[in-house]
Amino acid sequence: MRRRFCSVDRTAMALMRVATAVFAVVAAAPGWAADLQVTDGDTLVLDGITYRLEGIEAPQTDQTCLDDKGATWTCGIEARDRLRDYAGKGEVRCTDRGPDGLYGKRRIGECRVAGESISISQWLVQEGWALNAGARSRFKSDRESATVNRKGLWKGCFVSPEALRRFTISTASLLGAACPPPNNWKIRQTLFPDAPAMPSDCAIKGRMNLRSQATGYRGIYHLPSCRSYERTKTPHRWFCSEQEALAEGYRKSFTC
C-alpha cells in the first residue's frame, strides 16, 4: 500500500512539473495583449504602468483632422490604431524616463518593440502619426521625411495636439499638404471645435474640473451608466475606454 501511494505521489509531482513548464513557456512567449494596452496614439499601459511615449505628441483620440480631399476624419483614432498594429508585432519593453510633466501620475517611457531597431516614438514620427516634441527636437529628420512624403497626418491638414489643448485657434500653425490659406476661419473652426464630436464607440464623456485638479486630476469622466452622464451636455473630451480616461488624468464621477 505504501508503495502505491509513493507511485501516485511521483506521478502527481511529474504532472505538476509538466504543467509548470507549460505555463512558463506560455508566459514567456512574445505577446502584448496580456501585458500591454494602447490607449491613444502616444500613450500605453505596460504591466500596470502608464507611459507617455518619449519625445513625441500624437493626436488625441477625439481630435478631428482633414484628409487629402478636405473631408474630416478621426485622425486620433487612426493614430491609435496604427500604434496598436505596430505594438502587436512583438513584445514591448519600456525604459522609465521619469514623471510626465503634463500629468505627474504618468511616466515618460522610451519604448521599443522586440526585434525593431528604432523606438516606437521614432517609428510614429517616421510614419507621420505623431510630431516630434520637446526642447531637444528629437526625430527632426524623421518629421521632415514624413512631411515631404505626405505620410499619415501630413497628407491632409491638422493642428498640433498642444495647440488644440491650449485652444490657440487664431494663431496655431496649420500643418499638412492639404491645408488651405492659414487665414481660413472656417477650417480653423473645424480643427478647433467648441464641442468635439464623439468618435465611434467612444461614448465616455470627460470634463475638465478645477476642483478635481486640486486633488491631482485633470478632470472627471462620466460613463453612460453614471447618473451625471445626461447632465453633462458639453464634454471637453470623449474617451474610448476607462483606461484611456485614467491615462489622461481623469477620475471617475462619484455618481457612477
Contacts in CASP RR format, 6 or more apart in sequence:
PFRMAT RR
TARGET T0000
AUTHOR 0000-0000-0000
METHOD contacts of the structure
MODEL  1
MRRRFCSVDRTAMALMRVATAVFAVVAAAPGWAADLQVTDGDTLVLDGIT
YRLEGIEAPQTDQTCLDDKGATWTCGIEARDRLRDYAGKGEVRCTDRGPD
GLYGKRRIGECRVAGESISISQWLVQEGWALNAGARSRFKSDRESATVNR
KGLWKGCFVSPEALRRFTISTASLLGAACPPPNNWKIRQTLFPDAPAMPS
DCAIKGRMNLRSQATGYRGIYHLPSCRSYERTKTPHRWFCSEQEALAEGY
RKSFTC
30 90 0 8 1.000
30 91 0 8 1.000
30 114 0 8 1.000
31 88 0 8 1.000
31 90 0 8 1.000
31 91 0 8 1.000
32 87 0 8 1.000
32 88 0 8 1.000
32 90 0 8 1.000
32 91 0 8 1.000
32 92 0 8 1.000
33 88 0 8 1.000
35 46 0 8 1.000
35 47 0 8 1.000
35 92 0 8 1.000
36 44 0 8 1.000
36 45 0 8 1.000
36 46 0 8 1.000
36 87 0 8 1.000
36 92 0 8 1.000
37 44 0 8 1.000
37 45 0 8 1.000
37 243 0 8 1.000
38 44 0 8 1.000
38 80 0 8 1.000
38 83 0 8 1.000
38 84 0 8 1.000
38 87 0 8 1.000
39 45 0 8 1.000
39 50 0 8 1.000
39 61 0 8 1.000
39 80 0 8 1.000
39 240 0 8 1.000
39 241 0 8 1.000
39 243 0 8 1.000
39 244 0 8 1.000
39 247 0 8 1.000
39 248 0 8 1.000
40 58 0 8 1.000
40 60 0 8 1.000
40 61 0 8 1.000
40 76 0 8 1.000
40 79 0 8 1.000
40 80 0 8 1.000
40 244 0 8 1.000
40 247 0 8 1.000
40 248 0 8 1.000
41 53 0 8 1.000
41 58 0 8 1.000
41 59 0 8 1.000
41 61 0 8 1.000
41 76 0 8 1.000
41 79 0 8 1.000
41 80 0 8 1.000
41 82 0 8 1.000
41 83 0 8 1.000
41 124 0 8 1.000
41 129 0 8 1.000
41 130 0 8 1.000
42 52 0 8 1.000
42 53 0 8 1.000
42 56 0 8 1.000
42 57 0 8 1.000
42 58 0 8 1.000
42 79 0 8 1.000
42 83 0 8 1.000
42 121 0 8 1.000
42 124 0 8 1.000
42 130 0 8 1.000
43 50 0 8 1.000
43 51 0 8 1.000
43 52 0 8 1.000
43 53 0 8 1.000
43 106 0 8 1.000
43 244 0 8 1.000
43 247 0 8 1.000
43 248 0 8 1.000
44 50 0 8 1.000
44 51 0 8 1.000
44 53 0 8 1.000
44 83 0 8 1.000
44 87 0 8 1.000
44 92 0 8 1.000
44 94 0 8 1.000
44 111 0 8 1.000
45 51 0 8 1.000
45 243 0 8 1.000
45 247 0 8 1.000
46 92 0 8 1.000
46 94 0 8 1.000
46 111 0 8 1.000
49 94 0 8 1.000
49 96 0 8 1.000
49 107 0 8 1.000
50 105 0 8 1.000
50 106 0 8 1.000
50 107 0 8 1.000
50 246 0 8 1.000
50 247 0 8 1.000
51 94 0 8 1.000
51 96 0 8 1.000
51 106 0 8 1.000
51 107 0 8 1.000
51 108 0 8 1.000
51 109 0 8 1.000
51 111 0 8 1.000
52 100 0 8 1.000
52 102 0 8 1.000
52 106 0 8 1.000
52 107 0 8 1.000
52 108 0 8 1.000
52 109 0 8 1.000
53 109 0 8 1.000
53 111 0 8 1.000
53 119 0 8 1.000
53 120 0 8 1.000
53 121 0 8 1.000
53 124 0 8 1.000
53 130 0 8 1.000
54 97 0 8 1.000
54 108 0 8 1.000
54 109 0 8 1.000
54 110 0 8 1.000
54 111 0 8 1.000
54 119 0 8 1.000
54 121 0 8 1.000
55 121 0 8 1.000
55 132 0 8 1.000
55 133 0 8 1.000
55 134 0 8 1.000
55 136 0 8 1.000
55 138 0 8 1.000
55 139 0 8 1.000
56 121 0 8 1.000
56 124 0 8 1.000
56 125 0 8 1.000
56 130 0 8 1.000
56 131 0 8 1.000
56 132 0 8 1.000
56 133 0 8 1.000
56 139 0 8 1.000
57 130 0 8 1.000
57 131 0 8 1.000
57 133 0 8 1.000
57 160 0 8 1.000
57 161 0 8 1.000
57 162 0 8 1.000
58 76 0 8 1.000
58 79 0 8 1.000
58 80 0 8 1.000
58 83 0 8 1.000
58 124 0 8 1.000
58 129 0 8 1.000
58 130 0 8 1.000
58 131 0 8 1.000
58 161 0 8 1.000
59 65 0 8 1.000
59 75 0 8 1.000
59 76 0 8 1.000
59 79 0 8 1.000
59 153 0 8 1.000
59 158 0 8 1.000
59 161 0 8 1.000
59 164 0 8 1.000
60 76 0 8 1.000
60 161 0 8 1.000
60 164 0 8 1.000
60 237 0 8 1.000
61 74 0 8 1.000
61 76 0 8 1.000
61 77 0 8 1.000
61 80 0 8 1.000
61 199 0 8 1.000
61 202 0 8 1.000
61 238 0 8 1.000
61 239 0 8 1.000
61 240 0 8 1.000
61 244 0 8 1.000
62 74 0 8 1.000
62 76 0 8 1.000
62 196 0 8 1.000
62 197 0 8 1.000
62 198 0 8 1.000
62 199 0 8 1.000
62 202 0 8 1.000
62 237 0 8 1.000
62 238 0 8 1.000
62 239 0 8 1.000
63 74 0 8 1.000
63 75 0 8 1.000
63 76 0 8 1.000
63 158 0 8 1.000
63 161 0 8 1.000
63 164 0 8 1.000
63 196 0 8 1.000
64 72 0 8 1.000
64 73 0 8 1.000
64 74 0 8 1.000
64 75 0 8 1.000
64 190 0 8 1.000
64 191 0 8 1.000
64 193 0 8 1.000
64 196 0 8 1.000
64 197 0 8 1.000
65 72 0 8 1.000
65 73 0 8 1.000
65 75 0 8 1.000
65 76 0 8 1.000
65 153 0 8 1.000
65 156 0 8 1.000
65 157 0 8 1.000
65 158 0 8 1.000
65 191 0 8 1.000
66 72 0 8 1.000
66 73 0 8 1.000
66 156 0 8 1.000
66 157 0 8 1.000
66 158 0 8 1.000
66 178 0 8 1.000
66 179 0 8 1.000
66 187 0 8 1.000
66 190 0 8 1.000
66 191 0 8 1.000
67 73 0 8 1.000
67 155 0 8 1.000
67 156 0 8 1.000
67 178 0 8 1.000
68 150 0 8 1.000
68 155 0 8 1.000
68 156 0 8 1.000
68 177 0 8 1.000
68 178 0 8 1.000
69 178 0 8 1.000
70 156 0 8 1.000
70 157 0 8 1.000
70 178 0 8 1.000
72 190 0 8 1.000
74 199 0 8 1.000
74 200 0 8 1.000
75 153 0 8 1.000
75 158 0 8 1.000
76 199 0 8 1.000
77 199 0 8 1.000
77 200 0 8 1.000
77 202 0 8 1.000
77 240 0 8 1.000
78 129 0 8 1.000
78 152 0 8 1.000
79 124 0 8 1.000
79 129 0 8 1.000
79 130 0 8 1.000
79 153 0 8 1.000
80 240 0 8 1.000
82 124 0 8 1.000
82 127 0 8 1.000
82 129 0 8 1.000
83 120 0 8 1.000
83 124 0 8 1.000
83 129 0 8 1.000
86 113 0 8 1.000
86 120 0 8 1.000
86 123 0 8 1.000
86 124 0 8 1.000
87 113 0 8 1.000
87 120 0 8 1.000
88 113 0 8 1.000
89 113 0 8 1.000
89 116 0 8 1.000
90 113 0 8 1.000
90 114 0 8 1.000
90 115 0 8 1.000
91 113 0 8 1.000
91 114 0 8 1.000
92 111 0 8 1.000
92 112 0 8 1.000
92 113 0 8 1.000
92 114 0 8 1.000
92 120 0 8 1.000
93 111 0 8 1.000
93 112 0 8 1.000
93 114 0 8 1.000
94 109 0 8 1.000
94 110 0 8 1.000
94 111 0 8 1.000
94 112 0 8 1.000
95 109 0 8 1.000
95 110 0 8 1.000
95 111 0 8 1.000
96 107 0 8 1.000
96 108 0 8 1.000
96 109 0 8 1.000
97 107 0 8 1.000
97 108 0 8 1.000
97 109 0 8 1.000
97 110 0 8 1.000
98 107 0 8 1.000
98 108 0 8 1.000
98 109 0 8 1.000
99 105 0 8 1.000
99 106 0 8 1.000
99 107 0 8 1.000
99 108 0 8 1.000
100 106 0 8 1.000
100 107 0 8 1.000
100 108 0 8 1.000
101 108 0 8 1.000
103 218 0 8 1.000
103 248 0 8 1.000
103 249 0 8 1.000
105 216 0 8 1.000
105 249 0 8 1.000
106 247 0 8 1.000
106 249 0 8 1.000
110 119 0 8 1.000
110 121 0 8 1.000
111 119 0 8 1.000
111 120 0 8 1.000
111 121 0 8 1.000
112 118 0 8 1.000
112 119 0 8 1.000
112 120 0 8 1.000
113 120 0 8 1.000
116 123 0 8 1.000
118 126 0 8 1.000
121 130 0 8 1.000
121 138 0 8 1.000
121 139 0 8 1.000
122 139 0 8 1.000
122 142 0 8 1.000
124 130 0 8 1.000
125 131 0 8 1.000
125 132 0 8 1.000
125 139 0 8 1.000
125 142 0 8 1.000
125 143 0 8 1.000
125 146 0 8 1.000
126 139 0 8 1.000
126 142 0 8 1.000
126 145 0 8 1.000
126 146 0 8 1.000
126 151 0 8 1.000
127 146 0 8 1.000
127 151 0 8 1.000
127 152 0 8 1.000
128 143 0 8 1.000
128 146 0 8 1.000
128 151 0 8 1.000
128 152 0 8 1.000
128 153 0 8 1.000
128 154 0 8 1.000
129 152 0 8 1.000
129 153 0 8 1.000
131 143 0 8 1.000
131 160 0 8 1.000
131 161 0 8 1.000
131 175 0 8 1.000
132 138 0 8 1.000
132 139 0 8 1.000
132 140 0 8 1.000
132 142 0 8 1.000
132 143 0 8 1.000
133 162 0 8 1.000
145 151 0 8 1.000
146 152 0 8 1.000
146 154 0 8 1.000
147 154 0 8 1.000
147 176 0 8 1.000
147 177 0 8 1.000
150 156 0 8 1.000
150 176 0 8 1.000
150 177 0 8 1.000
153 175 0 8 1.000
153 176 0 8 1.000
154 175 0 8 1.000
154 176 0 8 1.000
154 177 0 8 1.000
155 176 0 8 1.000
155 177 0 8 1.000
155 178 0 8 1.000
156 176 0 8 1.000
156 177 0 8 1.000
156 178 0 8 1.000
156 179 0 8 1.000
157 174 0 8 1.000
157 175 0 8 1.000
157 176 0 8 1.000
157 177 0 8 1.000
157 178 0 8 1.000
157 179 0 8 1.000
157 180 0 8 1.000
157 187 0 8 1.000
157 191 0 8 1.000
158 174 0 8 1.000
158 175 0 8 1.000
158 176 0 8 1.000
158 191 0 8 1.000
159 172 0 8 1.000
159 173 0 8 1.000
159 174 0 8 1.000
159 175 0 8 1.000
159 191 0 8 1.000
159 192 0 8 1.000
160 172 0 8 1.000
160 173 0 8 1.000
160 175 0 8 1.000
163 172 0 8 1.000
163 173 0 8 1.000
164 172 0 8 1.000
164 191 0 8 1.000
164 192 0 8 1.000
167 192 0 8 1.000
169 188 0 8 1.000
169 189 0 8 1.000
169 192 0 8 1.000
170 188 0 8 1.000
172 188 0 8 1.000
172 191 0 8 1.000
172 192 0 8 1.000
173 182 0 8 1.000
174 180 0 8 1.000
174 182 0 8 1.000
174 187 0 8 1.000
174 188 0 8 1.000
174 191 0 8 1.000
179 187 0 8 1.000
180 187 0 8 1.000
194 234 0 8 1.000
195 234 0 8 1.000
195 235 0 8 1.000
196 235 0 8 1.000
196 236 0 8 1.000
196 237 0 8 1.000
196 238 0 8 1.000
197 238 0 8 1.000
198 238 0 8 1.000
199 238 0 8 1.000
199 240 0 8 1.000
201 240 0 8 1.000
202 238 0 8 1.000
202 239 0 8 1.000
202 240 0 8 1.000
203 224 0 8 1.000
203 238 0 8 1.000
204 221 0 8 1.000
204 222 0 8 1.000
204 223 0 8 1.000
204 224 0 8 1.000
204 238 0 8 1.000
204 239 0 8 1.000
204 240 0 8 1.000
204 241 0 8 1.000
204 242 0 8 1.000
204 244 0 8 1.000
204 245 0 8 1.000
205 221 0 8 1.000
205 222 0 8 1.000
205 229 0 8 1.000
205 232 0 8 1.000
205 235 0 8 1.000
205 237 0 8 1.000
205 238 0 8 1.000
205 239 0 8 1.000
206 219 0 8 1.000
206 220 0 8 1.000
206 221 0 8 1.000
206 222 0 8 1.000
206 232 0 8 1.000
206 235 0 8 1.000
206 236 0 8 1.000
206 237 0 8 1.000
206 238 0 8 1.000
206 239 0 8 1.000
206 245 0 8 1.000
206 250 0 8 1.000
207 219 0 8 1.000
207 220 0 8 1.000
207 221 0 8 1.000
207 222 0 8 1.000
207 232 0 8 1.000
207 235 0 8 1.000
207 236 0 8 1.000
207 237 0 8 1.000
208 218 0 8 1.000
208 219 0 8 1.000
208 236 0 8 1.000
208 237 0 8 1.000
209 217 0 8 1.000
209 219 0 8 1.000
209 220 0 8 1.000
212 218 0 8 1.000
212 219 0 8 1.000
212 220 0 8 1.000
212 250 0 8 1.000
212 251 0 8 1.000
213 219 0 8 1.000
217 249 0 8 1.000
217 250 0 8 1.000
217 251 0 8 1.000
218 248 0 8 1.000
218 249 0 8 1.000
218 250 0 8 1.000
219 249 0 8 1.000
219 250 0 8 1.000
219 251 0 8 1.000
220 250 0 8 1.000
220 251 0 8 1.000
220 252 0 8 1.000
220 253 0 8 1.000
221 237 0 8 1.000
221 239 0 8 1.000
221 242 0 8 1.000
221 245 0 8 1.000
221 250 0 8 1.000
221 251 0 8 1.000
221 252 0 8 1.000
221 253 0 8 1.000
222 228 0 8 1.000
222 229 0 8 1.000
222 232 0 8 1.000
222 235 0 8 1.000
222 253 0 8 1.000
222 255 0 8 1.000
222 256 0 8 1.000
223 229 0 8 1.000
223 242 0 8 1.000
223 252 0 8 1.000
223 253 0 8 1.000
223 256 0 8 1.000
225 256 0 8 1.000
226 252 0 8 1.000
226 253 0 8 1.000
226 255 0 8 1.000
226 256 0 8 1.000
227 255 0 8 1.000
227 256 0 8 1.000
228 253 0 8 1.000
228 255 0 8 1.000
228 256 0 8 1.000
237 248 0 8 1.000
237 250 0 8 1.000
239 245 0 8 1.000
239 248 0 8 1.000
239 250 0 8 1.000
242 252 0 8 1.000
245 252 0 8 1.000
END
